[in-house]
Amino acid sequence: MSVVEPGAVSSDLVGRVKRILLTPSPEWERIDTEPATIKGLYVGYVCILAAIPAVAGLVGSLVFGQGIPGVATIRPSPVGAIIGAVVGYGLSLLSVFVLSLIIDALAPSFDGQKNKLQAFKVAAYSGTAGWVAGIFGLFPPLAIIGGLLGLYGLYLLYTGLPRVMKAPKEKAIGYTIVTVICAIVLYVIVGAVTGFVVGAAAIGGGLAASKAVSSDTASVTVNGATFDTSRIEAATKRMEAAQAGKVSSASPEALKALLPGGVSGYARTSLESQSAGADGLAIVSAKGEYEKDGKRFTLSVTDLGAMSGMAALAGAMNAQSSTETDNGYEKVGQVNGQMTTEKWDRQASSGGYTVVVADRFSVEANGEAGGIDDLKRAVASVDAGKLKSLAR
């Protein structure tokens, strides 16, 4: 007799979808206690439903193009469209796993119980509305309707969190809001990675795309790149620590002291700092203005606080992108193990350069300069060693 993986697909798949959408509260009660595994939920539910928007979007873009019919329509190449659909599908599978780690890490901050399987149930089933609504991608002008219907997933998340993660109902709203904020940042990162891969495919004329999800932990491979889920989990622990008030924000004065009086001939003309929010959840920053020969830029240091987990998450997911035009370029990626963004407008002789130190402090130079190297030297003038000490 064959063994069926708990949570694997069954003849009741359609029934589960109907019940979670129409009567979520009693369905979450059933989900809470039923046996399952992460692998089973992936194979029997997530992989099937996540394919709906991927396939619908692919068909819609090839048949109708992208844009507004009769106004401005772009028809992607078949190769680019297929690669975009495959990569987007793979990253959507990865997103469910990452979101489950976030839900699990945040649970104690809202008096819930940490449980990776239960958190994965919430992440998997709360995505039902968005996946089903993805069918509107068959006709791109209606895709916005699908997006609006997908917002119903927020309600599913709200009803599922207190039941499955054992969080008090009075804290469900806060739990939901924080989870949604984290999810938004996560999906922005995923969108950036998808855009980069699709763009590379369009330029290169082809790219082999593959995806693999481990049964429960280990690693996830998308398009040949392996993401270390231990680093992803470490990022969610950062968010948990911040939410629990275990992270002390740097003082504004400490950040101001790191800004030099001058750099590469640019003299500092002003210095200020600001802080907003409670300790651990605060965003603290210091900023100086520098000027030389009519060119002016700002150099700032920001303690990302609770959002430092997102910076770590971006690093763990190896988020990167690159674009270039006749007038300039913009790129995001890892440089010496640190998330770095760089952009430069040759015509305006202005741009920006940002480095995230210790997955917590953002050091950014932004404005007019003699060249991008001036901005890089300004960022390098901030003592990274002291920032790492503050992070510890």
C-alpha positions as a Markdown table, in Angstrom:
| # | Residue | x | y | z |
|---|---|---|---|---|
| 1 | Met | 0.0 | 0.0 | 0.0 |
| 2 | Ser | 1.4 | 3.4 | -1.0 |
| 3 | Val | 2.0 | 6.0 | 1.7 |
| 4 | Val | 0.4 | 9.4 | 1.2 |
| 5 | Glu | 2.4 | 12.4 | 2.4 |
| 6 | Pro | 0.3 | 14.3 | 5.0 |
| 7 | Gly | -1.0 | 17.5 | 3.4 |
| 8 | Ala | -0.6 | 16.0 | -0.1 |
| 9 | Val | -3.1 | 16.7 | -2.9 |
| 10 | Ser | -6.4 | 14.9 | -2.6 |
| 11 | Ser | -9.8 | 14.9 | -4.3 |
| 12 | Asp | -10.8 | 17.6 | -1.8 |
| 13 | Leu | -8.5 | 20.2 | -3.1 |
| 14 | Val | -11.3 | 22.2 | -4.6 |
| 15 | Gly | -13.4 | 21.8 | -1.5 |
| 16 | Arg | -10.5 | 23.2 | 0.6 |
| 17 | Val | -10.2 | 26.2 | -1.6 |
| 18 | Lys | -13.9 | 26.9 | -1.4 |
| 19 | Arg | -14.0 | 26.6 | 2.3 |
| 20 | Ile | -11.0 | 28.7 | 3.1 |
| 21 | Leu | -12.4 | 31.5 | 0.9 |
| 22 | Leu | -16.1 | 31.3 | 1.9 |
| 23 | Thr | -16.0 | 30.0 | 5.5 |
| 24 | Pro | -12.4 | 30.7 | 6.7 |
| 25 | Ser | -13.0 | 30.5 | 10.5 |
| 26 | Pro | -14.2 | 26.9 | 10.7 |
| 27 | Glu | -11.7 | 25.9 | 8.0 |
| 28 | Trp | -8.8 | 27.3 | 10.0 |
| 29 | Glu | -10.0 | 25.2 | 12.9 |
| 30 | Arg | -9.7 | 22.1 | 10.8 |
| 31 | Ile | -6.3 | 23.2 | 9.4 |
| 32 | Asp | -5.0 | 23.8 | 12.9 |
| 33 | Thr | -5.3 | 20.2 | 14.0 |
| 34 | Glu | -4.9 | 18.2 | 10.8 |
| 35 | Pro | -1.6 | 16.3 | 10.2 |
| 36 | Ala | 0.6 | 17.7 | 7.5 |
| 37 | Thr | 4.2 | 18.2 | 6.5 |
| 38 | Ile | 5.8 | 21.2 | 4.8 |
| 39 | Lys | 6.7 | 18.9 | 1.8 |
| 40 | Gly | 3.1 | 17.7 | 1.6 |
| 41 | Leu | 1.6 | 21.2 | 1.7 |
| 42 | Tyr | 4.1 | 22.3 | -1.0 |
| 43 | Val | 3.3 | 19.3 | -3.3 |
| 44 | Gly | -0.4 | 19.1 | -2.7 |
| 45 | Tyr | -1.5 | 22.7 | -2.4 |
| 46 | Val | 1.1 | 25.5 | -2.9 |
| 47 | Cys | 2.7 | 24.2 | -6.1 |
| 48 | Ile | -0.7 | 23.6 | -7.7 |
| 49 | Leu | -2.4 | 27.0 | -6.8 |
| 50 | Ala | 0.7 | 29.1 | -7.3 |
| 51 | Ala | 0.8 | 27.9 | -10.9 |
| 52 | Ile | -2.5 | 29.7 | -11.6 |
| 53 | Pro | -1.2 | 33.2 | -11.8 |
| 54 | Ala | 2.0 | 32.0 | -13.5 |
| 55 | Val | 0.3 | 30.2 | -16.3 |
| 56 | Ala | -2.5 | 32.8 | -16.7 |
| 57 | Gly | 0.0 | 35.7 | -16.8 |
| 58 | Leu | 2.1 | 33.8 | -19.4 |
| 59 | Val | -0.9 | 33.1 | -21.7 |
| 60 | Gly | -2.3 | 36.6 | -21.2 |
| 61 | Ser | 1.0 | 38.4 | -22.1 |
| 62 | Leu | 1.6 | 36.2 | -25.2 |
| 63 | Val | -2.0 | 36.6 | -26.5 |
| 64 | Phe | -2.8 | 40.2 | -25.5 |
| 65 | Gly | 0.6 | 41.7 | -24.7 |
| 66 | Gln | 1.3 | 43.9 | -21.7 |
| 67 | Gly | -0.1 | 47.4 | -21.3 |
| 68 | Ile | -3.4 | 48.9 | -22.3 |
| 69 | Pro | -4.9 | 47.5 | -25.5 |
| 70 | Gly | -5.4 | 50.2 | -28.1 |
| 71 | Val | -3.2 | 52.7 | -26.2 |
| 72 | Ala | 0.2 | 51.1 | -25.5 |
| 73 | Thr | 0.9 | 47.4 | -25.7 |
| 74 | Ile | 4.2 | 45.6 | -25.5 |
| 75 | Arg | 4.4 | 42.0 | -26.6 |
| 76 | Pro | 7.2 | 40.1 | -24.8 |
| 77 | Ser | 9.2 | 37.5 | -26.7 |
| 78 | Pro | 8.0 | 33.9 | -26.1 |
| 79 | Val | 11.4 | 33.0 | -24.5 |
| 80 | Gly | 11.3 | 36.0 | -22.2 |
| 81 | Ala | 7.7 | 35.4 | -21.2 |
| 82 | Ile | 8.2 | 31.8 | -20.4 |
| 83 | Ile | 11.4 | 32.5 | -18.4 |
| 84 | Gly | 9.6 | 35.2 | -16.5 |
| 85 | Ala | 6.7 | 32.9 | -15.7 |
| 86 | Val | 9.0 | 30.0 | -14.5 |
| 87 | Val | 11.2 | 32.3 | -12.4 |
| 88 | Gly | 8.2 | 34.1 | -10.9 |
| 89 | Tyr | 6.6 | 30.8 | -10.1 |
| 90 | Gly | 9.8 | 29.5 | -8.4 |
| 91 | Leu | 10.2 | 32.6 | -6.4 |
| 92 | Ser | 6.5 | 32.5 | -5.3 |
| 93 | Leu | 7.2 | 29.1 | -3.8 |
| 94 | Leu | 10.3 | 30.5 | -2.1 |
| 95 | Ser | 8.2 | 33.4 | -0.8 |
| 96 | Val | 5.8 | 31.1 | 1.0 |
| 97 | Phe | 8.6 | 29.4 | 2.9 |
| 98 | Val | 10.2 | 32.8 | 3.8 |
| 99 | Leu | 6.9 | 34.2 | 5.0 |
| 100 | Ser | 6.4 | 31.2 | 7.2 |
| 101 | Leu | 9.7 | 31.8 | 8.8 |
| 102 | Ile | 8.7 | 35.4 | 9.5 |
| 103 | Ile | 5.3 | 34.3 | 10.9 |
| 104 | Asp | 7.1 | 31.8 | 13.2 |
| 105 | Ala | 9.8 | 34.3 | 14.3 |
| 106 | Leu | 7.2 | 37.0 | 15.2 |
| 107 | Ala | 4.9 | 34.6 | 17.1 |
| 108 | Pro | 6.4 | 35.1 | 20.6 |
| 109 | Ser | 6.2 | 38.9 | 20.3 |
| 110 | Phe | 2.4 | 38.6 | 20.1 |
| 111 | Asp | 2.1 | 35.8 | 22.7 |
| 112 | Gly | 1.8 | 33.1 | 20.1 |
| 113 | Gln | 3.6 | 29.7 | 20.0 |
| 114 | Lys | 6.6 | 29.1 | 17.7 |
| 115 | Asn | 5.9 | 26.2 | 15.4 |
| 116 | Lys | 7.4 | 26.1 | 11.9 |
| 117 | Leu | 4.8 | 23.7 | 10.5 |
| 118 | Gln | 1.9 | 25.7 | 11.9 |
| 119 | Ala | 3.4 | 28.9 | 10.5 |
| 120 | Phe | 3.8 | 27.3 | 7.1 |
| 121 | Lys | 0.1 | 26.3 | 7.2 |
| 122 | Val | -0.8 | 30.0 | 7.7 |
| 123 | Ala | 1.6 | 31.2 | 4.9 |
| 124 | Ala | 0.3 | 28.6 | 2.5 |
| 125 | Tyr | -3.4 | 28.8 | 3.0 |
| 126 | Ser | -3.6 | 32.6 | 3.4 |
| 127 | Gly | -2.2 | 32.9 | -0.1 |
| 128 | Thr | -5.2 | 31.1 | -1.6 |
| 129 | Ala | -7.1 | 34.2 | -2.5 |
| 130 | Gly | -4.2 | 35.8 | -4.4 |
| 131 | Trp | -3.5 | 32.6 | -6.3 |
| 132 | Val | -7.1 | 32.0 | -7.4 |
| 133 | Ala | -7.5 | 35.7 | -8.3 |
| 134 | Gly | -4.5 | 35.3 | -10.6 |
| 135 | Ile | -6.8 | 33.8 | -13.2 |
| 136 | Phe | -7.6 | 37.4 | -14.2 |
| 137 | Gly | -4.1 | 37.5 | -15.7 |
| 138 | Leu | -5.5 | 35.7 | -18.7 |
| 139 | Phe | -6.7 | 39.2 | -19.8 |
| 140 | Pro | -4.1 | 41.7 | -18.6 |
| 141 | Pro | -6.5 | 44.8 | -18.3 |
| 142 | Leu | -8.4 | 42.8 | -15.7 |
| 143 | Ala | -5.3 | 41.9 | -13.7 |
| 144 | Ile | -5.9 | 44.8 | -11.4 |
| 145 | Ile | -9.2 | 43.2 | -10.4 |
| 146 | Gly | -7.3 | 40.1 | -9.5 |
| 147 | Gly | -4.9 | 42.2 | -7.4 |
| 148 | Leu | -7.8 | 43.7 | -5.5 |
| 149 | Leu | -9.4 | 40.4 | -4.9 |
| 150 | Gly | -6.1 | 39.1 | -3.7 |
| 151 | Leu | -6.3 | 41.6 | -0.8 |
| 152 | Tyr | -8.8 | 39.2 | 0.7 |
| 153 | Gly | -5.7 | 37.2 | 1.7 |
| 154 | Leu | -5.1 | 39.8 | 4.4 |
| 155 | Tyr | -8.4 | 38.8 | 6.0 |
| 156 | Leu | -7.5 | 35.1 | 5.8 |
| 157 | Leu | -4.2 | 36.0 | 7.5 |
| 158 | Tyr | -6.0 | 37.9 | 10.2 |
| 159 | Thr | -8.4 | 35.0 | 10.9 |
| 160 | Gly | -5.7 | 32.3 | 10.7 |
| 161 | Leu | -2.9 | 33.8 | 12.8 |
| 162 | Pro | -4.7 | 33.7 | 16.2 |
| 163 | Arg | -6.1 | 30.2 | 15.7 |
| 164 | Val | -3.2 | 28.4 | 14.2 |
| 165 | Met | -0.3 | 30.2 | 15.9 |
| 166 | Lys | -2.2 | 30.4 | 19.3 |
| 167 | Ala | -2.0 | 34.2 | 19.5 |
| 168 | Pro | -4.6 | 36.1 | 21.6 |
| 169 | Lys | -7.3 | 37.6 | 19.5 |
| 170 | Glu | -6.6 | 41.1 | 21.0 |
| 171 | Lys | -3.1 | 40.9 | 19.5 |
| 172 | Ala | -4.2 | 39.4 | 16.1 |
| 173 | Ile | -4.4 | 42.9 | 14.5 |
| 174 | Gly | -0.9 | 43.8 | 15.5 |
| 175 | Tyr | 0.5 | 40.4 | 14.5 |
| 176 | Thr | -1.2 | 40.7 | 11.1 |
| 177 | Ile | 0.0 | 44.3 | 10.5 |
| 178 | Val | 3.6 | 43.5 | 11.2 |
| 179 | Thr | 3.4 | 40.3 | 9.2 |
| 180 | Val | 1.9 | 42.2 | 6.2 |
| 181 | Ile | 4.6 | 44.9 | 6.4 |
| 182 | Cys | 7.3 | 42.2 | 6.3 |
| 183 | Ala | 5.5 | 40.4 | 3.4 |
| 184 | Ile | 5.3 | 43.6 | 1.4 |
| 185 | Val | 9.1 | 44.1 | 1.7 |
| 186 | Leu | 9.6 | 40.5 | 0.9 |
| 187 | Tyr | 7.5 | 40.7 | -2.3 |
| 188 | Val | 9.3 | 43.9 | -3.4 |
| 189 | Ile | 12.6 | 42.0 | -3.0 |
| 190 | Val | 11.2 | 39.0 | -5.0 |
| 191 | Gly | 10.0 | 41.4 | -7.7 |
| 192 | Ala | 13.4 | 42.9 | -8.0 |
| 193 | Val | 15.1 | 39.6 | -8.4 |
| 194 | Thr | 12.5 | 38.4 | -10.9 |
| 195 | Gly | 12.9 | 41.6 | -12.9 |
| 196 | Phe | 16.7 | 41.2 | -12.9 |
| 197 | Val | 16.5 | 37.6 | -14.1 |
| 198 | Val | 13.9 | 38.3 | -16.8 |
| 199 | Gly | 16.0 | 41.3 | -18.0 |
| 200 | Ala | 19.1 | 39.1 | -18.2 |
| 201 | Ala | 17.2 | 36.5 | -20.2 |
| 202 | Ala | 15.9 | 39.1 | -22.6 |
| 203 | Ile | 19.5 | 40.4 | -23.2 |
| 204 | Gly | 21.2 | 37.0 | -23.3 |
| 205 | Gly | 18.5 | 35.4 | -25.4 |
| 206 | Gly | 18.0 | 32.5 | -23.0 |
| 207 | Leu | 18.5 | 31.3 | -19.5 |
| 208 | Ala | 18.0 | 27.9 | -18.0 |
| 209 | Ala | 15.5 | 28.3 | -15.1 |
| 210 | Ser | 15.1 | 25.7 | -12.4 |
| 211 | Lys | 13.6 | 25.5 | -9.0 |
| 212 | Ala | 13.9 | 23.2 | -6.1 |
| 213 | Val | 12.5 | 23.3 | -2.6 |
| 214 | Ser | 13.9 | 21.1 | 0.2 |
| 215 | Ser | 11.4 | 19.0 | 2.1 |
| 216 | Asp | 11.5 | 21.0 | 5.3 |
| 217 | Thr | 14.7 | 23.0 | 5.8 |
| 218 | Ala | 18.2 | 23.1 | 4.3 |
| 219 | Ser | 18.1 | 25.3 | 1.2 |
| 220 | Val | 16.1 | 26.5 | -1.7 |
| 221 | Thr | 17.4 | 26.7 | -5.3 |
| 222 | Val | 15.8 | 29.1 | -7.9 |
| 223 | Asn | 17.3 | 29.6 | -11.3 |
| 224 | Gly | 20.5 | 27.9 | -10.3 |
| 225 | Ala | 21.0 | 30.1 | -7.3 |
| 226 | Thr | 20.9 | 28.5 | -3.8 |
| 227 | Phe | 19.4 | 30.5 | -0.9 |
| 228 | Asp | 20.6 | 29.4 | 2.5 |
| 229 | Thr | 17.5 | 29.2 | 4.6 |
| 230 | Ser | 19.5 | 29.3 | 7.8 |
| 231 | Arg | 20.5 | 32.9 | 6.9 |
| 232 | Ile | 16.8 | 33.6 | 6.1 |
| 233 | Glu | 15.8 | 32.3 | 9.5 |
| 234 | Ala | 18.6 | 34.3 | 11.2 |
| 235 | Ala | 17.1 | 37.4 | 9.5 |
| 236 | Thr | 13.6 | 36.6 | 11.0 |
| 237 | Lys | 15.2 | 36.2 | 14.4 |
| 238 | Arg | 16.5 | 39.7 | 14.1 |
| 239 | Met | 13.0 | 41.0 | 13.5 |
| 240 | Glu | 11.8 | 38.9 | 16.5 |
| 241 | Ala | 14.4 | 40.4 | 18.7 |
| 242 | Ala | 13.5 | 43.9 | 17.6 |
| 243 | Gln | 9.8 | 43.3 | 18.2 |
| 244 | Ala | 10.6 | 42.0 | 21.7 |
| 245 | Gly | 12.6 | 45.1 | 22.6 |
| 246 | Lys | 15.8 | 43.1 | 22.8 |
| 247 | Val | 17.6 | 45.5 | 20.3 |
| 248 | Ser | 18.8 | 48.8 | 21.5 |
| 249 | Ser | 18.8 | 51.6 | 18.9 |
| 250 | Ala | 22.0 | 53.6 | 18.4 |
| 251 | Ser | 21.9 | 57.1 | 19.8 |
| 252 | Pro | 21.7 | 60.0 | 17.3 |
| 253 | Glu | 24.8 | 61.5 | 18.8 |
| 254 | Ala | 26.8 | 58.3 | 18.2 |
| 255 | Leu | 25.8 | 58.4 | 14.5 |
| 256 | Lys | 26.6 | 62.1 | 14.2 |
| 257 | Ala | 30.1 | 61.5 | 15.5 |
| 258 | Leu | 30.8 | 59.1 | 12.6 |
| 259 | Leu | 30.2 | 61.8 | 9.9 |
| 260 | Pro | 33.5 | 63.4 | 8.9 |
| 261 | Gly | 34.1 | 67.1 | 8.8 |
| 262 | Gly | 35.2 | 66.8 | 5.2 |
| 263 | Val | 36.0 | 64.3 | 2.6 |
| 264 | Ser | 37.9 | 64.4 | -0.7 |
| 265 | Gly | 37.9 | 68.2 | -0.7 |
| 266 | Tyr | 34.2 | 68.5 | 0.1 |
| 267 | Ala | 33.5 | 70.5 | 3.3 |
| 268 | Arg | 30.7 | 69.7 | 5.6 |
| 269 | Thr | 28.2 | 72.6 | 5.7 |
| 270 | Ser | 25.5 | 71.2 | 8.0 |
| 271 | Leu | 24.9 | 68.4 | 10.4 |
| 272 | Glu | 21.7 | 67.1 | 11.9 |
| 273 | Ser | 20.1 | 63.9 | 13.4 |
| 274 | Gln | 16.6 | 62.6 | 14.0 |
| 275 | Ser | 14.9 | 59.6 | 15.7 |
| 276 | Ala | 11.4 | 58.3 | 15.5 |
| 277 | Gly | 9.7 | 55.3 | 17.3 |
| 278 | Ala | 10.4 | 53.3 | 20.4 |
| 279 | Asp | 13.7 | 51.8 | 21.3 |
| 280 | Gly | 14.4 | 48.7 | 19.2 |
| 281 | Leu | 11.7 | 49.8 | 16.7 |
| 282 | Ala | 13.1 | 53.2 | 16.2 |
| 283 | Ile | 14.7 | 54.5 | 13.0 |
| 284 | Val | 17.6 | 56.7 | 14.0 |
| 285 | Ser | 19.7 | 58.7 | 11.5 |
| 286 | Ala | 22.3 | 61.4 | 11.2 |
| 287 | Lys | 22.9 | 63.5 | 8.1 |
| 288 | Gly | 25.5 | 65.9 | 6.9 |
| 289 | Glu | 25.7 | 68.1 | 3.8 |
| 290 | Tyr | 28.9 | 68.5 | 1.9 |
| 291 | Glu | 29.8 | 71.0 | -0.8 |
| 292 | Lys | 32.7 | 71.7 | -3.2 |
| 293 | Asp | 32.8 | 73.8 | -6.4 |
| 294 | Gly | 29.0 | 74.2 | -6.5 |
| 295 | Lys | 28.4 | 70.5 | -6.2 |
| 296 | Arg | 26.5 | 69.3 | -3.1 |
| 297 | Phe | 25.6 | 65.9 | -1.7 |
| 298 | Thr | 24.4 | 64.5 | 1.6 |
| 299 | Leu | 26.1 | 61.7 | 3.6 |
| 300 | Ser | 23.8 | 59.9 | 6.1 |
| 301 | Val | 24.0 | 57.0 | 8.5 |
| 302 | Thr | 20.8 | 55.3 | 9.5 |
| 303 | Asp | 20.1 | 52.6 | 12.1 |
| 304 | Leu | 17.4 | 50.5 | 10.5 |
| 305 | Gly | 16.3 | 49.1 | 13.8 |
| 306 | Ala | 13.5 | 46.5 | 13.3 |
| 307 | Met | 13.9 | 46.8 | 9.6 |
| 308 | Ser | 17.5 | 45.5 | 9.8 |
| 309 | Gly | 16.0 | 42.0 | 9.5 |
| 310 | Met | 14.8 | 43.0 | 6.1 |
| 311 | Ala | 18.3 | 44.0 | 5.1 |
| 312 | Ala | 19.5 | 40.7 | 6.2 |
| 313 | Leu | 16.7 | 39.0 | 4.4 |
| 314 | Ala | 17.7 | 40.8 | 1.1 |
| 315 | Gly | 21.2 | 39.6 | 1.6 |
| 316 | Ala | 20.1 | 36.0 | 2.3 |
| 317 | Met | 18.0 | 36.0 | -0.9 |
| 318 | Asn | 20.9 | 37.5 | -2.9 |
| 319 | Ala | 18.7 | 40.2 | -4.3 |
| 320 | Gln | 20.3 | 41.9 | -7.2 |
| 321 | Ser | 19.4 | 43.9 | -10.3 |
| 322 | Ser | 21.2 | 46.0 | -12.9 |
| 323 | Thr | 20.0 | 48.5 | -15.6 |
| 324 | Glu | 22.0 | 50.8 | -17.9 |
| 325 | Thr | 21.0 | 53.6 | -20.3 |
| 326 | Asp | 22.9 | 56.1 | -22.4 |
| 327 | Asn | 22.8 | 58.6 | -19.6 |
| 328 | Gly | 23.7 | 56.3 | -16.6 |
| 329 | Tyr | 23.2 | 53.1 | -14.7 |
| 330 | Glu | 21.7 | 51.6 | -11.5 |
| 331 | Lys | 22.6 | 48.4 | -9.8 |
| 332 | Val | 21.9 | 46.5 | -6.7 |
| 333 | Gly | 23.8 | 43.5 | -5.3 |
| 334 | Gln | 26.3 | 42.1 | -2.9 |
| 335 | Val | 29.8 | 43.7 | -2.7 |
| 336 | Asn | 32.2 | 42.1 | -0.2 |
| 337 | Gly | 29.2 | 40.5 | 1.5 |
| 338 | Gln | 27.3 | 43.7 | 2.0 |
| 339 | Met | 24.1 | 44.9 | 0.2 |
| 340 | Thr | 25.1 | 47.8 | -2.0 |
| 341 | Thr | 23.2 | 50.1 | -4.3 |
| 342 | Glu | 24.9 | 52.3 | -6.9 |
| 343 | Lys | 23.3 | 54.7 | -9.4 |
| 344 | Trp | 24.8 | 57.5 | -11.5 |
| 345 | Asp | 23.4 | 60.0 | -14.0 |
| 346 | Arg | 26.2 | 61.1 | -16.3 |
| 347 | Gln | 24.2 | 64.0 | -17.8 |
| 348 | Ala | 23.2 | 65.5 | -14.4 |
| 349 | Ser | 26.5 | 64.5 | -12.7 |
| 350 | Ser | 24.6 | 63.1 | -9.8 |
| 351 | Gly | 23.7 | 59.8 | -8.2 |
| 352 | Gly | 23.8 | 57.8 | -5.0 |
| 353 | Tyr | 25.9 | 55.1 | -3.3 |
| 354 | Thr | 24.6 | 53.0 | -0.4 |
| 355 | Val | 26.2 | 50.3 | 1.7 |
| 356 | Val | 24.4 | 48.3 | 4.4 |
| 357 | Val | 26.9 | 47.5 | 7.2 |
| 358 | Ala | 26.3 | 44.5 | 9.5 |
| 359 | Asp | 22.9 | 44.1 | 8.0 |
| 360 | Arg | 21.7 | 47.0 | 10.2 |
| 361 | Phe | 23.3 | 50.4 | 9.3 |
| 362 | Ser | 22.7 | 52.1 | 6.0 |
| 363 | Val | 25.4 | 54.5 | 4.9 |
| 364 | Glu | 24.4 | 56.6 | 1.9 |
| 365 | Ala | 25.9 | 59.4 | -0.1 |
| 366 | Asn | 23.4 | 61.0 | -2.5 |
| 367 | Gly | 23.6 | 64.1 | -4.7 |
| 368 | Glu | 25.9 | 66.0 | -7.1 |
| 369 | Ala | 29.6 | 65.1 | -7.3 |
| 370 | Gly | 32.5 | 65.0 | -9.6 |
| 371 | Gly | 31.9 | 61.3 | -10.1 |
| 372 | Ile | 30.6 | 58.2 | -8.5 |
| 373 | Asp | 34.0 | 57.6 | -6.9 |
| 374 | Asp | 33.5 | 60.8 | -4.8 |
| 375 | Leu | 30.3 | 59.3 | -3.4 |
| 376 | Lys | 32.0 | 56.0 | -2.8 |
| 377 | Arg | 34.9 | 57.7 | -0.9 |
| 378 | Ala | 32.3 | 59.6 | 1.2 |
| 379 | Val | 30.6 | 56.3 | 2.2 |
| 380 | Ala | 34.0 | 54.7 | 2.9 |
| 381 | Ser | 34.9 | 57.6 | 5.3 |
| 382 | Val | 32.3 | 56.4 | 7.8 |
| 383 | Asp | 34.1 | 54.0 | 10.1 |
| 384 | Ala | 32.5 | 50.6 | 9.4 |
| 385 | Gly | 34.3 | 49.0 | 12.3 |
| 386 | Lys | 32.5 | 51.3 | 14.8 |
| 387 | Leu | 29.2 | 50.6 | 13.1 |
| 388 | Lys | 29.8 | 46.8 | 13.5 |
| 389 | Ser | 30.6 | 47.4 | 17.2 |
| 390 | Leu | 27.3 | 49.3 | 17.6 |
| 391 | Ala | 25.5 | 46.5 | 15.9 |
| 392 | Arg | 26.8 | 44.0 | 18.5 |
